[in-house]
């Protein structure tokens, strides 16, 4: 997580965006131990069932950024 945070800071993301992205990744790892395509799809489905579209999109963007 520290490497990801450092990467976001180097890319010039705002403090709020960094906090949001880190929360999204923590949430993912809190629900899924092993990150696989199946786990990511399951997490996406869970997000969609619990949150507004805007929040889901933000969380998915954060996860994609982390995976890149």
URPERA-V358419 format. One line per field, one symbol per residue. ss: DSSP state (A for helix, B for strand, O for the rest). Layout:
ss->???
This chain:
ss->OAAAAAAAAAOOOOAAAAAAAAAAAAAAAAAOOOOOAAAAAAAAAAAAAAOOAAAAAAAAAAAAAAAO
